[in-house]
C-alpha cells in the first residue's frame, strides 16, 4: 500500500461519480502527490483504468476486498 496525501471515499456511489470525485481531488493536488480512492462500483476499475491512460495520472496500485476496491493514483 503506497503512502497517500489525499483520500476519496466513493463507497456506495455509481459511475460516473467515483471518477468525478477523483477528478475533483486531482484539481487540488500538486504534481507527484498520491490520492487513495475507495469505490464499491463494480465497473470502477474499468473507468479508472481508461482515465489513467487518457489523463496521464498514474495508477500506482489497485486491490479488491469483497465489494470494495481501492485505487492509488499519482498526479502527473
C-alpha positions in Angstrom: 0.0 0.0 0.0 1.6 3.3 -1.1 1.6 6.3 1.1 -1.0 8.8 0.1 -1.7 12.5 0.5 -5.4 12.6 -0.2 -8.3 10.3 0.5 -11.5 10.0 -1.5 -14.3 7.7 -0.3 -16.6 7.0 -3.1 -18.2 3.9 -1.5 -21.9 3.5 -2.5 -21.6 5.8 -5.5 -22.2 4.5 -9.0 -20.4 5.5 -12.2 -19.5 8.2 -13.1 -19.5 9.7 -9.5 -16.3 7.9 -8.3 -14.4 9.2 -11.3 -15.8 12.7 -10.8 -14.7 12.6 -7.1 -11.2 11.6 -8.3 -11.0 14.4 -10.8 -12.1 16.9 -8.2 -9.4 15.8 -5.8 -6.7 15.9 -8.6 -7.5 19.5 -9.3 -6.4 20.5 -5.7 -3.3 18.3 -5.8 0.3 19.1 -6.7 2.3 17.0 -9.2 3.6 13.8 -7.7 1.1 13.7 -4.8 -0.9 10.5 -4.3 -4.7 10.0 -3.8 -6.4 6.9 -2.5 -9.8 6.2 -3.9 -12.2 3.7 -2.3 -15.1 2.6 -4.5 -17.7 -0.1 -4.5 -19.0 0.3 -8.1 -18.1 -3.0 -9.8 -17.2 -1.0 -13.0 -14.8 1.4 -11.2 -11.7 -0.4 -12.3 -12.7 0.0 -16.0 -13.4 3.7 -15.6 -10.2 4.4 -13.6 -8.0 2.3 -16.0 -9.2 4.3 -19.0 -8.9 7.6 -17.1 -5.3 6.8 -16.1 -4.3 6.0 -19.7 -6.0 9.1 -21.1 -5.1 11.7 -18.4 -1.5 10.6 -17.7 -2.2 10.4 -14.0 -0.5 7.1 -13.0 -2.5 4.3 -11.4 0.1 3.1 -8.9 -1.8 0.2 -7.4 -5.3 -1.3 -7.1 -6.8 -4.0 -4.9 -10.1 -5.6 -4.2 -11.5 -6.8 -0.9 -15.0 -8.1 -1.2 -17.1 -5.5 -3.0 -14.6 -2.7 -2.0 -11.9 -1.6 -4.5 -9.0 0.6 -3.5 -7.0 2.6 -6.1 -3.9 4.8 -5.7 -3.3 7.5 -8.3 -0.2 9.7 -8.6 -0.9 13.1 -10.1 1.2 13.8 -13.2 
